[in-house]
Structures are given as C-alpha cells and as structure tokens.
C-alpha cells in the first residue's frame, strides 16, 4: 500500500475560475492562519499569470488530500 498526502491551496483567478496549487509532502500541523497568510502572500505577489490573467488572484480555501494505492499485481518488466 502506498499513501501520499498533498496540501491543495485553492484560489480563484482574475476571471473567477478555480485554480489549485498542490504542495507535496506538506507539514501536517499547519493551522488556518498560517496557510491563509501564505496564500495571501502568493496572491499579493501577482507573479503567476497566463495571457495577462492572474492565476492565483483570490484565496478560496485549503485542504489536505490523502491518496492510497493498493496494487493488485505488477509485472516485473513494467
């Protein structure tokens, strides 16, 4: 069994569309104030854009996502 955990930072673009920034192997003891402050700093920098549209413009939320994979089998030459 293989389990991975990501922290997903959810933003809205300037156009109101949803965008997610994923962090692999995050600290598991982060509180709302810490995560929200970091996300506000990302949004305030305005450094992520595509075709003139800010991609991480407004903070929407954050969540830990856990993914577990149970292999049934795997061939040796794969």
Secondary structure, DSSP 8 states (H G I E B T S, - for coil): -EEEEEEEEEEE-TTS-EEEEEEET--TT--HHHHHHHHHHHHHH---EETTEESS-EEEEEEEEEEEE--S---TT-
